[in-house]
Amino acid sequence: MAGDRWAKATFEAVGEMVRAFESIYARTVFEEPGKVAQLPEALGGDAKRWSFLAAPAKGKAGFFELLERKAHFLVLPKPIVAVMKTPRVFFSEKPVPTGFLGEMDGQNLPRTAEIRIPGSSDALASAGSDLGRVAVAPASTTQYTVLGTAYHEMTHAWLWLQEFYDAEIGDLYRAGLAAYDDARGVDGTRFRPHDAFTEAAAYYVGDRVRRWCTALRSLDRLMRAPPADPIDLQTYLQSIVDVYTGLSTDAWVRKSGDALEKIAAPLLSAELRAAIDETILDGLPLTRPFAATPLAGLRSALLQ
């Protein structure tokens, strides 16, 4: 009975959360050109709302409902979040191996996936809350780290379960297996194609999300407290562009236990990155060059 009451209370809390977001769901961080919008109070812009948002987000339904709405505001991919809501995916904040931020466990029969990200509900509740409100003091980056981790683990889950979803994700998976048929680590280990490709894809997706959020947060901080020296401003802006434009080639495969080995070859090809950009990252601005994104408008506003 206690479990039923808890489930009912959680369901009602999620429903209340969804209704609270309906009036602001169309808003994004770029609603005004050249300006960063503040996260709506009901979505975590008000710190007093964090505990209310985090409570249902400790379970699957609440976590992915909140993530979907944060993703909309921050212009992050939403289709992958919708896939995670299906019955084959489970979510929890159970512990993961030491040194890991998250983990995806796959089960063959029945074919399911469980995503585990400790502490994710609290971090997700506050994600984006500093935008438009940053003063001189730096804010914690944990709230944005959890977004990259979530997208990394969701990529694992989607590729693990690709056979149950649309043909596009299946085509990407098969192309990835073919490309990583002879994948090897820096210590000479030959990896299974599935392990190597899915890690490479997950690292790429999580990295793009982190670089997007980092650039957005950094530009917003400059708008709150720009340097007095124009040369310093130019330097800071260029560093933001450089970080956004960078491409991490790091991808690590677990060999046994907690032991990891970095993939030496192949690197994720331009063709596979383009396919991931469209299939998993939904062709959003975070897949494009800096100058072709709304971030460029924020930079222009700073230079005026």
N, C-alpha and C positions, 0 to 999 in steps of 0.2 A: 504493500500500500504506500509506504513512504516513497518508494521508487516512482510509483505512478504520480504521486503528488508533485514530486520534483520535476518529472517530465512535463506535467501539465503547466507548472509554474514557468519552466524554461520556455515552453512553447508560447505561452502568453507574453513573456518578456520579449521574445523574438518578434512576435506580432506587433507589440507596442513599438519596438524599435523600428520596424519596417514602416509603420504608419507615420512615425515621427519624421522619417526621411522623405516621405512622398512629396512634400512641398518643396524640398531642396534638391531632389534627385537630379534635376536637369542642370544644376550648377556645376561648373568646373573651376579649377584654379586659374584658368585663363579667361574668365568671363569678361574681363575688360582688357583690351589690347594695351600692352606695355605696363601692366600692373598685375601683381599677384593677389588673388582673392583670398580672403580669410576662410578657413574651414568653418562651415556652419556650426553653431553651438551644439545642435542636436546630433551632429556627426562626430563630436569630440573636440570642437573648437573651444568649448567651455570645459575646463578641467573638472568641474563638478559632475560632468556627465561620464567621465571615464569609467568609474566603477560600475555604473549602470550598463554601459556598453560592453565592458569586459566580462561581466557575469555570464550572459548567454553565449559569448564568444569562446568560452571554454569548451563548448560542445560543437559538433560538426555544423549543425544548422545555423547557429548564431555566428560562428566564425566565418563561414563562407558568405552569409548575408552581409556581414559587416565589411568583409574584404571586397565584395562586389561594389559596395557603395563608396568605399575609399578609393577603389580602382577607378571608378567613374570620375570622382573629383580630381584625382591626380593624373588622369588620362593614362591609365595602365590597362592592359588587356583584360577584358571581361569574359569572352567566350570560354577560356580555359577554366575560369571560376565556375561557370555554369556546368561544365563537365564534372567538376569535383562534387557537385551537389547530388549526383546520381548515386544509386544504392551500392554500387561496387566500391566506392571510396569511403574510408573511415578517417576520422581525425581525432587526435588527442594531444595532450601536453605531457605525455609520459616521458620519462628521461630518455636521452639518446647517448651514444658513446661519448666518452670524454673528449672534448675538443671539437665536437660536431655542433652545429647550430640547429640542424634538423635531420630527419631521417625518413625514408620511405621504405616500408616493408611490403613485399609482394607475397601473395599466397597463390599457389597454382590451382588448387581445388578447394572451394570455388575460386575462380579468378577474381581476386580483390586486391586492393591496395590500402595501406594505412599510413597516413602522414602524421608524423609526430614532430611538434615544434614547441619545446618547453618555453613557458613564459610569453607565448605569442599573443594571448588575449589582451594582456595589459599593454604590451607594446603596440598592438594594432589599434587599440582604443585611442591612443594618443597620437598616432601617425598623422602627420600633416598639421598638428595643432599649433606649431610654431610659425607657420607660413602667414605672412602679413602682420605678424606680431613680434618678430624678432627684434630685440634691442641689441646692445653691445655684447652682452654675455652670451657665450656659445650655448646651444641647446644640445641635448643628448641625441646621438645618431642611432640609438637602439631602435627607435620607432621606425626608421627607414631600413635598417638592417633586416628586420623581420619581413619586410615586403620582398626583398631579394631572396631571402630564404624560402618564403612561401612559394614564390614563382619557381625557384629551383626544384623544390620537392613536388610541386604540381606538375612540372614538366616530366619528372620521373614517372609519376602516376599515370599521366595521359599516355605516355609512350608504352608503359607496361600494359595498359589496358586498350591499346590502339585497335585491337581486333573487334572491339564492341562499338566503335564509334565510326565517324564518317571516313570515306575513302581517302581524303586528303591527308589525314594523320597517318593512315596506313601506308600511303605512298611515301611519305617522309621517312617513316620508320624503316621501310625496306631499302630506300636509297641510303640511309645512314648505315644500315648493316653491311651493305655492299661496300661502302667507302671505308669501313673500319674492319674489313675482313682480315687484315694482317696488322692490326693495331698492336703496338708494342710500347712498353714503359721505359723510363730512363734507366732502369736497372736491367733491361733486357727481357722482362716478363712479357709473354704473349698473352694478350687479353682476349676474352670472348668478345665478338663484335657487339653484342647487346650491351655488355657492361661499358665498353669504351665509348660507343656512340651516345648512349643515354646520358653518361656523365658529361661528355663534351657538350651535348645539347643543353643539359640542365645548367651547367656552368655558364654557358653563353647567355641563356635567358635571364638567369639571376643577375649576371653582370650588367646586362643592358638595363634592367630595372634599377639597379643600384646607381649606375652612372646617370640615368635620367633624374632620379630623385636627388642625387648629390648636386647636380647642376642646378636644378630648380631651387633647392635649399640655399645654395651658395649665392645665386643671383638675388634671391629674396633678401638674404642678409646684407648684401651690398646695397640694395635699395633702402634698407632700414638705416644703414650706417656707412655711407660711401666715404672713401678716403678723401682727404682734402687735396692731395697731390694728383693731378690728372695722369701723370706717368704711373703712379701706383695703381690707379684705377685700371688703366690699360693692361698692366701686368697681371692684376687679379683676374680680369676678364679673360685674358688669353689662357691663363692656367685653368679656368673653368671650362673653356672650349677644349683645351688639350685633354683634360680628364674625361670629358664627355665623349670625345672622338676616339679615345684609346680603345684598344681591343685586347682583352686578356686572353692569353693562350693557355692559361692554367686550367687543367682538368685532371682530377685525381681519381683513381680507381681503387676501391678497397680490395686488397689481396686476401687477407685473412684476419679475423679479429678486428682490431682497430688499425692495422697497418695499411698505409696508403702508398701508392706509387703514381707519380705523375706520368701522363701520356706523353711520349716523345714523338710518336708519329702514328697516324697522320694528324695534322692540324685540321680544325674544322674548316672546310672549304668555303669559298665565297658562294658557291651554288647551294650548299646546305644551309649556310647562314641566311641566304635570301629566302629559302623555303621555310625556315624557322620563323623568319620575320613575318611572313604572310600567314602561316598556319597557326603558330603558337602566339606570336606577338601581335597578330591581327592587323598588320600593316600600319600600326599607329606611329605618331611622330617620333617616338623613342627609337624607331628603326632607321630614321632618316639622318642625313647630315645636319649638323647644328644649324646652319643657315636656313634650312628648310623646315624648321620647327618653330613653335611659338616662343621658345627660349630666346631666339634671335631678337624678337620684339622687346623682350626684357632688357637684353644687352643694349639695343638701340636707345631705349628710354634712359638708360644710365649714362649714355654718351651725349645726350642732348644738353 
